Each structure stands twice: as C-alpha cells, then as structure tokens.
Amino acid sequence: MLYAEIEISSFLKARRAALDPADLGLPGGVTRRRVRGLRREEVAQLAGISVDYYTRIEQGRAHAISDSVLDAIARALRLSGGEVTYLRNIAVPRRRGAADCCAPGAAPGQTVRPEIRQLLDAMESTVPALVIGRGLDILAWNRLGGRVAFDLEAVAPDRRNTALLVFLDPAARALHPEWEDKAEEVVGNLRAESGRHPDDPRICEVVNELLVRSADFTRLWQAQSVHECLRGTKRILHPDVGELVITFESFRLGADEDQALVTYSAPRGSETERRLRELAALPGVSTARAGAAPAGVA
C-alpha cells in the first residue's frame, strides 16, 4: 500500500470518528454504536454516494475521485479548509510505484535564491526571519532569526528542522512554555506538508524518526489533525534576554512554492522589541546566511 493510500484511510477514519452523530441528527445509543463517531454508511448517505464507493475511497482503493465527490465527503465530515486541501492532496492518484516512495534522492534539492538571502540581509538587524522548506527544514536565516529561539549555528545541519527541534531537542519545552500548543501547530503544518509531497524522502525521514523517538509526536500525528498555522503570536522564554512575545507571519515564496519566509515582530516600544535589540547586540550573532543543507537537500 502506498503512503497516500495509508493516509487517506487513516484520515477519513479519524475524521468520522471525531464527529458526534447527535450533532448531525443521527440516532445514537450504546446498543447501536460500539465505536464512536459515524459509520461508513452514514458518511456515504450524507455525501450522497454509495456505501461501496465510500468504502473503496476510505480503503485507498478508489482512483480518479472527482472534485464533486471529494467536496461531498468534505461536507459530510465537516472538514475545515485546511483539511479539505489535505484530502484533495492525498486523494490525487500517484503514478509512482511503491518502490519509488521515499526513495533517496527522489525529491529535487532545496536551495535558497540569492534574492531571498539579500532580503534576509536587509532585515538582519531589526526583523528575525527564516526560510522554511519542505518537511519544515530550516534552510536559511538572518542575524536575529538564527537566535530568536534555538541557536541555529550550534545545531547540526541535518537537525535544522522545526519538527525535530520541537520534539527532540531537550531545550524545546523550556523555550516554549505553551509547548503543547507549539507541538500541535508543528504537527498540523507537517501533515499539510506531507499531503502536498506524500512521497518526499525528507518528509518521510522526519516523520519516521519522530514516530520512533517521540511518544508525544506519535500521539498528535495519529490524531490526524491538519491545521496549517501561517500566522499568530507565540511566547518564547529566551535563555539570554528573557520572555519574548512575538508575532509571526509566513509568506509563501511565489517563485519557490515549497518555501516560506517566516518573519517575527513585536509592537514598537514594547519590552519584546527592546529585548530583540538586546539579542541583536549580543556577541556571536552571525550575519544573514543560508544554513548547510540537511542530508539529501541541495
């Protein structure tokens, strides 16, 4: 079974299990339901398709599923916008064989264009910024971006990955006092990435390592949550300058659709702005640069 087939099965099962039949006007009762959530036949009825067809879709045995059917299933399961996008991504037929899935070198390398590095340079003294690539690899950063949370210069190239750092670095829980929220954000973003690139070897490598080494990641990954967090506010307890309350924004790069520029900022005159200036003045903070690529990344 290919990755996409496994994912669509797990995802649809989790989403129908998460629904309360009573909220949809369906009968419940312990005598009728031995498991929580909706039955397959109820999802099929709500979507207006046959039970056999829905079963084949959920088992990953249906091919060339139309947009109208996917939309009907999405409405039946009350999927969010991000979940609908994820369902569409994993429902697309794959032409690769099972032997090609996650094959080393199967994905194009990730490089940061000189123009983007120049942009990082221009923001280096005032705006912390990073470039995030496929699988949440950290590809480049500027003066402040490399120190606003983890000290990226001190991290081995193949470990410069948001998910690996949040779940496996011992400092992560001290840095992020709302660690569970941060972990859920990272898993939601990584699952959205896996939907866009289901056969990408780097994403497979990161997910597989975390499933083996982190019980927290396994718990959150199995929940099948898809929530791509592209903006918000986070609190970081920085070991050198203290608490930072920063706003982040992610911008997809038009010419590099697999990359996002992530910026951090604080209100003018705030304590966090003062502490960011203090952080920028600390010795050892490098100028803007691209990080050495992880294994398998150009």
Summary of the structure (lengths in Angstrom):
residues: 298
radius of gyration: 21.4
end to end distance: 29.5
largest distance: 67.8
contacts: 907
relative contact order: 0.14
helix: 46%
strand: 14%
